[in-house]
Amino acid sequence: MAGEACPPQQQSAMVSTTDAVPAAVALAKRPPINKYALACALLASMNSVLLGYDISVMSGAQLFMKEDLKITDTQIEILAGVINIYSLFGSLAAGFTSDWLGRRYTMVLAAAIFFTGAILMGFAPDYAILMVGRFVAGIGVGFALMIAPVYTAEVAPTSARGFLTSFPEVFNNFGILLGYVSNFAFARLPVHLSWRAMFLVGAVPPVFLGVAVLAMPESPRWLVMRGRIDDARRVLQRTSDSADEAEGRLLDIKKAVGIPEGASDADDVVAMVRANKGAHTQGVWRELLINPSRPVRRMLAAGLGLMFIQQATGVDCVVMYSPRVFEQAGIKSKTNSLGASMAVGACKTFFIPISTLLLDRIGRRPLLLASGGGMAIFLFTLATSLLMLDRRPEREAAALGAVSIAAMLAFVASFASGLGPVAWVYCSEIYPLRLRAQAAAIGTGLNRIMSGATTMSFLSLSNSITTAGSFYLYACVAAAGWVFMYFFLPETKGKSLEDTVKLFGKDADDDDDDVAGAGRHERKKSTELSAQQ
């Protein structure tokens, strides 16, 4: 019966057979965060601050450069959104340079590119030079998008990997906030100086970042790929929680890049890596694009669909054109609208930790569904309030304006607490290891293309169907996205990467790996229990 207590012997047997491992794991004390790895992650993530700044500073600068340079709305939206298209070239180039120069010097190069782009935009005499500066800045954005999370993931210890790899997204949003602050701070300068100052301030942080990065160690994965196995071991010993973990991570890296476990600096490791990488890469692209299995098709549909939804809901339009939306909501002064825009940056910055804290507690699906539903509701509210503003008498405008502003901030908060960061986490979990890098690259490319498409068309779309009509369109996309997430995205919380892949169906290689995987799982449990005794 439900109210009867189990006998002590039965309780003991139940604990020993079903709950022993989970209870032991739950009682295990989490090791303190490795301070050296934390410092490395912080410095690497500073690139993401520059990324966010370069994107958001345009929201205020466009108001003044339009008046100063006498350029049109079409030129403005192209200038604002094209940085996302340019970033694709930067991400591609960063992939080559990070393998050639190393992760650390790629970050130095990224800082130099950001510095050059800021100088070109700040001193641009006309629209053509502005576009050149925007191109250079876009290359820097692509570098930062690729190198910051890669380096952080490669140096982070297992116990803090989730926490540390969330830094680039957090710092990106902090950079967005700084861009809004810069807009507000220089808004009172003469028109021909204000927008230039906003861009030129962005040239200062890269100088310090480029120098500080030189104090960081190189990525252990890159060191192994270059045959510097002893150097990699030293870095891993400083960034791991124990010597055993350092050796385990080193063996995992060797396996991932195709090096025998016993290989040392004396072996021709570079030749091994190149041979394995060439064969591996060709097979991956064939499996992804030419002859994908049914599970791979499902993974691609889930990952690419999520990346499409994330940007097709128009969040970057709100970031880029928030002063114009605030102006329509009744804040007519440029200075006041720029001040109100800082609230957008604050929402994005302060709501992201919510998802970081809840990801492993309540799961990915609840966060995604709550976020997507909130975004659809608040976009619909924003569109309706903007529509009514044009049809109501002056005395009702203040209340409707307040509703518009509140709805826009609530939309940003909903995005930042769910779909924004969780989409990246989810897409990093669902692909098998052999396909993960290339599949993630496809997803990132789609994400940037959609961001560029929405930001480059927002002003034209608003002129065609009104700003309210644009947000109604984005609300429909968000609603359709919620339906997609509900039916097509399984929960990945609490599952290993291997088990997560199997949620989409059994892959061809799974049958071969089942026995070995089970053995590894049992050995892992035994190791965890032994460490706690």
C-alpha positions in Angstrom: 0.0 0.0 0.0 1.0 3.6 -0.6 1.0 4.5 3.0 3.1 1.6 4.2 6.8 1.9 4.9 9.2 -0.5 3.2 11.1 -2.8 5.5 14.7 -1.7 6.3 16.2 -4.6 4.4 14.2 -3.8 1.3 15.1 -0.1 1.6 18.8 -1.0 1.9 18.6 -3.2 -1.2 16.8 -0.6 -3.2 19.4 2.0 -2.4 22.3 -0.3 -3.1 20.9 -1.5 -6.5 19.3 1.7 -8.0 20.3 4.8 -6.1 23.9 4.1 -5.1 25.6 5.8 -8.0 23.3 8.8 -8.2 23.4 9.4 -4.5 27.2 9.2 -4.4 27.5 11.5 -7.3 25.0 14.0 -5.7 27.0 14.0 -2.5 30.3 14.5 -4.3 31.7 17.9 -3.5 32.2 20.0 -6.6 35.8 21.1 -7.0 36.4 24.9 -6.8 36.8 26.6 -10.2 40.3 26.5 -11.5 41.5 30.1 -11.3 44.0 29.8 -14.1 41.4 28.4 -16.5 39.0 31.1 -15.3 41.5 33.8 -16.1 42.1 32.3 -19.5 38.3 32.1 -20.3 37.8 35.7 -19.1 40.6 37.1 -21.4 39.4 35.0 -24.4 35.9 36.2 -23.9 36.9 39.8 -24.1 36.9 39.3 -27.9 33.1 38.9 -27.5 32.9 42.3 -25.8 34.3 43.9 -29.0 31.9 41.8 -31.1 28.9 43.1 -29.2 30.1 46.6 -29.1 30.6 46.8 -32.9 27.1 45.5 -33.5 25.2 47.7 -31.1 27.1 51.0 -31.4 25.6 51.2 -34.9 22.1 51.7 -33.4 22.9 55.2 -32.2 25.6 56.1 -34.6 23.2 55.7 -37.6 21.0 58.5 -36.3 23.9 61.0 -36.5 25.7 59.7 -39.6 22.5 59.9 -41.6 22.2 63.6 -40.8 26.0 64.3 -41.3 26.6 62.3 -44.4 23.2 62.7 -45.9 22.7 59.0 -46.6 19.4 57.2 -47.0 17.6 54.6 -44.9 18.4 51.9 -47.4 22.1 52.7 -47.1 21.8 52.7 -43.3 20.2 49.3 -43.2 22.8 47.8 -45.5 25.6 49.3 -43.5 24.0 48.0 -40.3 23.2 44.5 -41.4 26.0 43.6 -43.8 28.4 43.1 -40.9 26.7 39.8 -40.3 27.4 38.7 -43.9 31.0 39.9 -43.7 31.4 37.9 -40.4 31.0 34.6 -42.4 34.3 35.4 -44.2 35.9 36.2 -40.8 34.7 32.9 -39.3 36.1 31.0 -42.3 39.4 32.8 -42.1 39.6 32.3 -38.4 39.3 28.5 -38.9 42.4 28.5 -41.0 44.4 30.9 -38.9 43.6 29.2 -35.6 45.1 26.0 -37.0 48.0 27.8 -38.6 49.0 30.5 -36.1 47.3 29.0 -33.0 44.3 30.1 -31.0 46.3 32.7 -29.0 47.7 34.6 -32.0 44.4 34.3 -33.8 42.9 36.3 -30.9 45.7 38.9 -31.2 44.9 39.1 -34.9 41.2 39.5 -34.1 42.1 42.5 -31.8 44.1 44.1 -34.5 41.2 43.7 -37.0 38.8 45.3 -34.5 41.2 48.2 -34.0 41.6 48.7 -37.7 37.9 48.6 -38.4 37.1 51.1 -35.6 39.7 53.6 -36.9 38.4 53.3 -40.5 34.8 53.9 -39.4 35.7 56.7 -37.0 37.6 58.7 -39.6 35.6 57.7 -42.7 35.0 60.8 -44.9 32.1 59.2 -46.9 29.8 56.2 -47.2 32.3 54.1 -49.3 35.0 54.2 -46.6 32.4 53.5 -43.9 31.5 50.4 -45.8 35.2 49.4 -46.0 35.5 49.9 -42.2 32.3 47.9 -41.7 33.8 45.1 -43.8 37.0 45.0 -41.7 34.9 45.1 -38.5 32.8 42.2 -39.8 35.9 40.1 -40.3 36.7 40.8 -36.7 33.2 39.8 -35.6 33.6 36.5 -37.5 37.0 35.9 -35.8 35.5 36.6 -32.4 32.4 34.3 -33.0 34.7 31.4 -33.8 37.8 31.7 -31.6 36.5 32.8 -28.2 34.2 29.7 -27.6 36.7 27.3 -29.2 39.6 28.4 -27.0 37.5 28.5 -23.9 36.1 25.0 -24.4 39.6 23.7 -25.1 41.2 25.0 -21.9 38.2 24.6 -19.5 38.3 21.7 -17.0 35.4 19.2 -17.2 33.9 20.4 -13.9 33.5 24.0 -15.1 33.2 23.6 -18.9 29.5 24.6 -19.0 30.0 27.6 -16.8 33.1 28.9 -18.6 31.9 28.2 -22.1 28.9 30.5 -21.4 31.3 33.4 -21.0 31.5 34.4 -24.7 27.7 34.9 -24.9 27.6 36.8 -21.6 30.4 39.1 -22.6 28.9 39.6 -26.1 25.8 41.0 -24.4 27.9 43.1 -22.1 29.5 44.6 -25.2 26.1 45.3 -26.6 25.3 47.2 -23.4 28.6 49.2 -23.7 27.7 50.1 -27.3 24.4 51.6 -26.0 26.2 53.5 -23.2 28.7 54.9 -25.8 25.7 56.1 -27.9 24.2 57.9 -25.0 27.5 59.3 -23.7 28.5 61.0 -27.1 25.0 61.9 -28.2 25.4 65.6 -27.1 28.5 66.2 -29.2 28.2 68.0 -32.5 26.6 65.8 -35.2 29.8 65.5 -37.2 31.8 64.3 -34.1 29.3 62.2 -32.2 29.1 59.2 -34.4 32.8 59.3 -35.0 33.5 59.3 -31.3 31.3 56.3 -30.8 33.3 54.2 -33.3 36.7 55.5 -32.2 36.2 54.5 -28.6 35.9 51.0 -29.9 39.6 51.2 -30.9 40.8 51.4 -27.3 40.0 48.0 -25.8 41.6 45.9 -28.7 45.0 47.5 -27.8 44.9 46.2 -24.2 43.4 42.9 -25.2 46.0 42.2 -27.9 48.7 42.6 -25.2 46.9 40.7 -22.5 46.3 37.7 -24.7 50.0 37.1 -25.0 50.1 36.2 -21.3 47.7 33.3 -22.0 48.8 29.8 -22.7 48.2 28.2 -26.1 45.3 25.8 -26.5 46.4 22.2 -25.5 44.5 20.8 -28.5 46.5 23.0 -30.9 49.8 22.1 -29.2 49.0 18.4 -29.6 48.1 19.0 -33.3 51.6 20.6 -33.7 53.4 17.7 -32.1 54.1 19.6 -28.8 52.6 17.0 -26.5 54.7 17.9 -23.5 53.7 21.5 -23.7 50.1 20.5 -24.0 50.5 18.3 -20.9 51.8 21.3 -18.9 48.9 23.5 -20.0 46.4 20.7 -19.1 48.0 20.2 -15.7 47.5 23.9 -14.9 43.9 24.1 -16.2 42.6 20.7 -14.9 41.3 19.8 -11.4 43.7 16.9 -11.0 46.7 15.3 -12.6 44.5 12.3 -13.5 42.0 14.6 -15.3 44.9 16.2 -17.2 46.1 12.9 -18.5 42.6 11.8 -19.4 42.0 15.0 -21.3 45.3 14.6 -23.1 44.3 11.1 -24.2 40.9 12.3 -25.4 42.6 15.0 -27.5 45.0 12.5 -29.0 42.1 10.2 -29.9 40.0 13.1 -31.4 42.8 14.2 -33.7 43.9 10.7 -34.7 47.1 10.2 -32.7 48.1 6.9 -31.0 48.0 7.1 -27.2 51.7 6.4 -26.8 52.8 9.1 -29.3 55.3 11.7 -28.0 57.2 14.7 -29.2 59.7 12.5 -30.9 57.0 11.1 -33.3 55.9 12.8 -36.5 52.6 13.8 -35.0 51.8 16.6 -37.5 51.8 14.1 -40.4 49.5 11.8 -38.5 47.1 14.7 -37.8 47.1 15.9 -41.4 46.4 12.5 -42.8 43.6 11.8 -40.4 42.1 15.3 -40.8 42.0 15.1 -44.6 40.2 11.7 -44.7 37.9 12.7 -41.8 36.8 16.1 -43.3 35.9 14.6 -46.7 33.8 11.9 -45.1 32.0 14.4 -42.8 30.8 16.7 -45.6 29.6 13.7 -47.6 27.7 12.4 -44.6 26.2 15.8 -43.8 25.2 17.2 -47.2 25.3 14.4 -49.8 24.1 11.2 -48.1 22.9 11.9 -44.6 21.3 9.1 -42.6 17.8 9.5 -41.2 19.1 10.5 -37.7 21.5 13.0 -39.2 18.7 14.6 -41.2 16.7 14.9 -38.0 19.6 16.5 -36.2 20.2 19.0 -39.0 16.5 19.8 -39.1 16.5 20.5 -35.3 19.8 22.4 -35.2 19.3 24.5 -38.4 15.6 25.1 -37.5 16.5 26.4 -34.1 19.2 28.7 -35.6 16.7 30.0 -38.1 14.1 30.7 -35.5 16.5 32.5 -33.2 17.2 35.2 -35.8 14.0 35.2 -37.9 12.1 36.5 -34.8 13.8 39.9 -35.4 15.8 40.2 -32.2 18.8 41.8 -33.9 16.4 44.4 -35.4 15.4 45.4 -31.9 19.1 45.6 -30.9 20.0 47.6 -34.0 17.0 49.9 -34.4 15.7 50.3 -30.8 16.1 54.1 -30.9 13.7 54.3 -33.9 11.2 52.0 -32.2 11.4 54.1 -29.0 10.9 57.2 -31.2 7.7 55.7 -32.6 6.6 54.9 -29.0 6.7 58.6 -28.1 10.3 59.3 -27.1 11.1 62.0 -29.6 14.5 63.3 -28.3 17.5 61.4 -29.7 19.3 61.6 -26.4 16.3 60.2 -24.5 15.7 57.4 -27.0 19.4 56.4 -26.8 19.1 56.4 -23.0 16.1 54.2 -23.2 18.0 51.9 -25.5 20.4 51.1 -22.7 17.6 49.3 -21.1 17.6 46.9 -24.0 21.3 46.1 -23.5 20.7 45.8 -19.7 17.9 43.2 -20.3 20.1 41.1 -22.6 23.0 41.3 -20.2 21.1 40.6 -16.9 18.7 37.9 -18.1 21.2 35.6 -19.7 22.4 34.3 -16.3 18.9 33.0 -15.7 19.2 30.4 -18.4 22.8 29.7 -17.4 21.6 28.8 -13.9 18.5 26.9 -15.0 19.8 24.9 -17.9 20.9 21.8 -15.9 18.0 22.2 -13.4 14.8 22.4 -15.4 16.2 21.4 -18.8 16.5 22.9 -22.3 12.9 22.3 -23.6 11.2 24.2 -20.8 13.5 27.2 -21.3 13.1 27.2 -25.0 9.3 26.8 -24.9 8.8 29.4 -22.2 11.1 31.8 -24.1 9.5 31.2 -27.5 6.0 31.6 -26.1 6.9 34.8 -24.3 8.6 36.2 -27.4 5.5 35.6 -29.5 3.2 37.2 -26.9 5.3 40.3 -26.4 5.9 40.8 -30.1 2.2 40.7 -30.7 1.7 43.1 -27.8 4.4 45.4 -29.2 2.9 45.4 -32.7 -0.6 46.0 -31.4 0.4 48.9 -29.2 2.4 50.6 -32.1 -0.6 50.1 -34.4 -3.0 51.7 -31.9 -0.6 54.6 -31.3 -1.3 55.8 -34.9 -5.1 55.6 -34.4 -5.7 56.9 -30.9 -5.9 60.6 -29.7 -2.8 62.3 -28.2 -4.0 61.9 -24.6 -3.8 58.1 -24.9 -0.4 58.1 -26.6 1.6 58.1 -23.4 0.0 54.9 -22.0 0.3 53.1 -25.3 3.9 54.2 -25.6 4.7 52.8 -22.2 3.1 49.5 -23.2 5.2 49.4 -26.4 8.4 50.0 -24.4 7.5 47.4 -21.8 6.6 44.9 -24.5 9.9 45.4 -26.3 12.0 45.0 -23.1 9.9 41.9 -22.1 10.6 40.5 -25.6 14.4 41.0 -25.2 14.2 39.5 -21.7 12.4 36.5 -23.0 14.9 36.0 -25.7 17.9 36.4 -23.4 16.6 34.0 -20.8 16.0 31.2 -23.2 16.2 31.0 -27.0 19.3 33.3 -27.2 21.8 31.3 -25.2 20.1 27.9 -25.1 20.0 27.5 -28.9 23.8 27.5 -29.0 24.0 25.0 -26.1 21.4 22.7 -27.7 23.1 22.7 -31.1 26.4 21.9 -29.6 24.9 18.8 -27.9 22.9 17.0 -30.6 25.5 16.1 -33.2 27.9 13.2 -32.9 31.6 14.1 -32.4 32.6 13.2 -35.9 30.1 15.7 -37.4 30.0 18.3 -34.6 32.4 21.0 -35.9 31.1 21.0 -39.4 27.4 20.9 -38.5 28.0 23.7 -36.0 29.7 25.8 -38.7 26.6 25.3 -41.0 24.4 26.4 -38.1 26.5 29.5 -37.4 26.5 30.4 -41.0 22.7 30.2 -41.2 22.4 32.2 -38.0 24.5 35.0 -39.4 22.8 35.0 -42.8 19.4 35.3 -41.1 20.7 38.1 -38.8 22.0 40.0 -41.8 18.7 39.4 -43.8 16.5 40.8 -41.0 18.6 43.8 -40.1 19.2 44.7 -43.8 15.5 44.6 -44.6 13.9 46.0 -41.4 13.7 49.7 -42.5 12.4 48.8 -46.0 9.9 46.3 -44.5 8.7 48.9 -42.0 8.3 51.5 -44.8 6.3 49.0 -46.8 4.0 47.4 -44.1 4.7 49.7 -41.2 6.7 49.0 -38.1 3.7 47.4 -36.4 3.3 45.1 -39.4 6.9 44.1 -39.2 6.5 43.0 -35.6 3.3 41.1 -36.4 5.4 39.2 -39.0 8.1 38.4 -36.4 5.3 37.4 -33.9 4.0 34.9 -36.4 7.5 33.5 -36.9 7.9 33.2 -33.1 4.6 31.4 -32.8 5.5 29.0 -35.6 8.9 28.5 -33.9 7.2 27.5 -30.7 5.2 24.8 -32.5 8.4 23.6 -34.1 10.3 23.4 -30.8 7.4 21.6 -29.1 7.2 18.8 -31.7 10.8 18.4 -33.0 13.2 19.2 -30.1 13.7 16.3 -27.6 15.0 17.1 -24.1 18.8 16.7 -23.6 19.1 17.5 -19.9 21.0 15.0 -17.9 22.1 13.0 -20.9 25.7 12.3 -22.1 26.6 13.5 -25.5 26.4 9.9 -26.8 22.9 9.4 -25.4 21.8 12.8 -26.7 22.7 11.8 -30.2 20.6 8.6 -29.9 17.5 10.7 -29.2 17.3 11.3 -32.9 17.5 7.6 -33.8 20.3 5.1 -33.9 23.2 6.1 -36.0 25.2 3.7 -38.2 28.2 3.7 -35.9 26.2 3.2 -32.7 25.9 -0.6 -33.1 29.7 -0.9 -33.2 30.1 1.3 -30.2 27.4 -0.1 -27.9 29.5 -2.7 -26.1 32.6 -0.4 -25.8 30.4 2.5 -24.7 28.8 0.4 -22.0 32.2 -0.7 -20.7 33.4 2.9 -20.6 30.2 3.9 -18.7 30.7 1.3 -16.1 34.3 2.1 -15.6 33.4 5.8 -15.2 30.9 4.9 -12.5 33.5 2.9 -10.6 36.0 5.7 -10.9 33.5 8.2 -9.5 32.6 6.0 -6.6 36.3 5.2 -5.8 37.2 8.9 -5.8 34.5 9.6 -3.2 35.4 6.8 -0.8 
